Structure formats: structure tokens, C-alpha cells
Amino acid sequence: MIATSIRFDGELSETRTIIDLETEDRRGLLYDVSRALNDRNLDISIAKFLRKKAQPGTPST
């Protein structure tokens, strides 16, 4: 299981804030995250996603 962490960085860009979200993958995760940002009138300029496979010997969903 991956502990959820969220980091915000407003220093790398003068006009954008970088959000780094690390959490367990699940169905609908990207939808829920983008919906939460949209509900707060925040725009997504660029999105990058990395999905890691479970390591051998660890439970997967």
C-alpha cells in the first residue's frame, strides 16, 4: 500500500503551481482528482502520470 502524499511547488514556475500527488491507484482516480481541481476553478495546463506496478511480494489492487 502506498501512503498518500501531496506536494505543492510554486517556485519552479512564475505562472503555475506544480502539484505532485502520490497515492494508490484505483478506478476513477484521475477523474476524481481533475474534478476536485475543476470544482475549485483551477485549471490543469499540463498533466503527467506515472503508474507503478506493485513490487513482488506486495499486495496489489
N, C-alpha and C positions, 0 to 999 in steps of 0.2 A: 504494500500500500504506500502511496506517495502522499506525504503531508502537503496540504495546500499552502502555497506562498504566493504573495503578490508584491511586486516591487515597482515603484514609480520612479522614473528618471526624467527630470525636466532640464538637465544640464547638457545633454548631447545635442539638442536642437533648440534653436531660438523660437520656433513656432509650433513645436509638437512636444507632447509628453509620451514617453515610451512606457508601456505597461508590460511587465514580464510576469506572466501567470504560469505557475507550475502546479498541476493537480492531476489526480487520477482521471484517466479517460473514461468517458461514458457517452451513451447515445444522447444527442441533443446538447452536448456541452457548448459547442461553438455557437449554436443558436441562442442558448441562454445567456452567454457572455455578451454577444453582439446585441441582443435585445435589451439587456440591462444598461449597456452603454447608450443605446439609442433612446431609451426611456428617460435618460438624463440629458438628452440633447447633445450628446458627444458624438463626434464624427470619427470614423476609422479611415485614416488616409492610406495606410499600408498595413497588411496583416501577414505575418509569417507564422507557420505552425510546424511543430516538430512532434511527432508521435513516436514514443519509445516503446519497444516491445518489452514485456515482462522478462526479467532476468531468470535464468533457470533456477528452479528451487523456490521461486516466489509465487504466490497466488496471482492469478490473472482473472480479469472480469470478462 
